[in-house]
Structure formats: C-alpha cells, structure tokens
C-alpha cells in the first residue's frame, strides 16, 4: 500500500494523520492533542456537549467519500483522542483531503487536511 502521514495544527487542536491506500480501500487513524473538554465530555457521555472531532469525510479528486467503518474516542492507555477511518477505494486518489465532522458545529471545511 501507499502510505501518507501529515500533521495539522488548528486553533483548538493538533492532529497527526496516517493513511494507507491499498488496492481495495483507504484506511487510517487521526491522533489528536485534544482539549481536555473533549476528553471530559467523552468520559461523561460519549462526547455530547463538546465540539469534538468524531469523523472525517474523504474528498478524493472531488468525490466525497463516507467513512464506512471507524470509531472515535479517548484512550486512557495511550492518553490520546483518536478517529479511525476506512473508505471504499475512490475512482482516483491523485488529490486526497480529509474534512472533519465535529459534534456541534458539523462539517468543518476550514479544518480540512490536505493529504496530497
């Protein structure tokens, strides 16, 4: 598989993304230096109440791809917030961008991450 890794910094958080493009799908993980508010809300009631990132949509050469199997949350073992992602293989993978979905504010184009 072809592998990509990048880090992006925004006002509220920093995220490190690893993606792999295989012959059948695109999968990866986004690992965050997340605000304590996200962690507290997740532990209290699975993020409701905090505007945490809980999903990513993949835009592949203009084609919008839904995350078909993934999860999100905080791990006490690693002390990290993570979003797991898997997408069906798009027609083209020349340009890849991830667009986050936040709990309260929804899809956030202003926090998109260009993979390539």
C-alpha positions as CSV (number, residue, x, y, z in Angstrom):
1,X,0.0,0.0,0.0
2,X,0.9,3.6,-0.5
3,X,1.2,5.4,2.9
4,X,0.8,9.1,3.8
5,X,1.5,10.9,7.1
6,X,0.9,14.5,8.0
7,X,0.3,16.8,10.9
8,X,-2.1,19.8,11.0
9,X,-2.5,22.5,13.7
10,X,-5.7,24.4,14.3
11,X,-6.7,26.9,17.0
12,X,-8.2,24.2,19.2
13,X,-6.1,21.1,18.5
14,X,-3.2,19.5,16.6
15,X,-3.8,16.3,14.7
16,X,-1.5,13.7,13.2
17,X,-2.9,11.7,10.4
18,X,-1.7,8.4,8.9
19,X,-3.5,7.0,5.8
20,X,-2.8,3.9,3.7
21,X,-4.1,3.5,0.1
22,X,-4.5,-0.2,-0.8
23,X,-5.9,-2.0,-3.8
24,X,-9.3,-2.2,-2.1
25,X,-9.7,0.8,0.3
26,X,-8.2,3.7,2.1
27,X,-7.7,3.4,5.9
28,X,-6.0,5.2,8.7
29,X,-6.0,7.0,12.0
30,X,-6.1,10.6,13.2
31,X,-4.5,11.1,16.6
32,X,-5.1,14.3,18.4
33,X,-3.6,16.6,21.1
34,X,-7.2,17.2,22.1
35,X,-8.6,19.7,24.5
36,X,-9.5,18.4,28.0
37,X,-13.1,19.4,27.3
38,X,-13.4,16.7,24.6
39,X,-12.0,14.0,27.0
40,X,-14.2,15.0,29.9
41,X,-17.3,15.0,27.7
42,X,-16.4,11.6,26.2
43,X,-15.9,10.0,29.5
44,X,-19.1,11.5,30.9
45,X,-21.4,10.8,27.9
46,X,-19.6,9.9,24.7
47,X,-18.7,13.5,23.6
48,X,-22.1,15.1,23.8
49,X,-21.7,18.6,24.9
50,X,-18.2,19.2,23.5
51,X,-17.5,20.2,19.9
52,X,-15.1,17.3,19.3
53,X,-14.0,15.8,16.0
54,X,-15.6,12.4,15.6
55,X,-15.5,11.7,11.9
56,X,-13.8,12.6,8.6
57,X,-15.1,12.7,5.1
58,X,-12.5,11.9,2.4
59,X,-12.6,14.1,-0.7
60,X,-10.8,12.3,-3.5
61,X,-10.5,14.4,-6.7
62,X,-13.8,16.0,-5.9
63,X,-15.6,12.7,-5.0
64,X,-16.9,12.8,-1.4
65,X,-16.4,9.5,0.4
66,X,-18.1,8.5,3.6
67,X,-16.2,6.8,6.4
68,X,-17.6,3.2,6.1
69,X,-16.2,1.8,9.3
70,X,-14.4,3.6,12.0
71,X,-14.7,4.9,15.5
72,X,-13.6,7.7,17.7
73,X,-12.8,8.4,21.3
74,X,-10.3,8.8,24.1
75,X,-7.9,6.1,25.2
76,X,-6.7,6.2,28.8
77,X,-4.0,3.7,27.8
78,X,-2.4,6.0,25.2
79,X,-3.8,9.2,26.6
80,X,-4.9,10.2,23.1
81,X,-8.0,11.1,21.2
82,X,-8.3,9.1,18.0
83,X,-10.6,8.8,15.0
84,X,-10.4,5.6,13.0
85,X,-11.2,5.8,9.3
86,X,-11.9,3.4,6.3
87,X,-13.2,4.4,2.9
88,X,-14.1,2.5,-0.2
89,X,-11.4,2.9,-2.8
90,X,-12.4,6.0,-4.9
91,X,-12.0,6.2,-8.7
92,X,-9.0,8.5,-8.4
93,X,-6.5,9.1,-5.5
94,X,-4.5,11.9,-7.0
95,X,-5.8,14.6,-4.6
96,X,-6.8,13.5,-1.1
97,X,-8.3,15.8,1.5
98,X,-9.9,15.0,4.9
99,X,-12.8,17.2,6.1
100,X,-13.6,16.8,9.8
101,X,-17.1,16.5,11.3
102,X,-17.5,18.0,14.8
103,X,-20.1,17.1,17.4
104,X,-21.8,20.5,17.5
105,X,-20.6,22.6,14.5
106,X,-20.8,19.8,11.9
107,X,-18.6,19.6,8.8
108,X,-15.7,22.0,9.1
109,X,-14.2,22.8,5.7
110,X,-11.9,25.4,7.4
111,X,-10.2,22.5,9.3
112,X,-9.6,20.3,6.2
113,X,-6.4,18.4,5.9
114,X,-4.7,18.1,2.5
115,X,-3.1,14.6,2.3
116,X,-1.8,15.1,-1.2
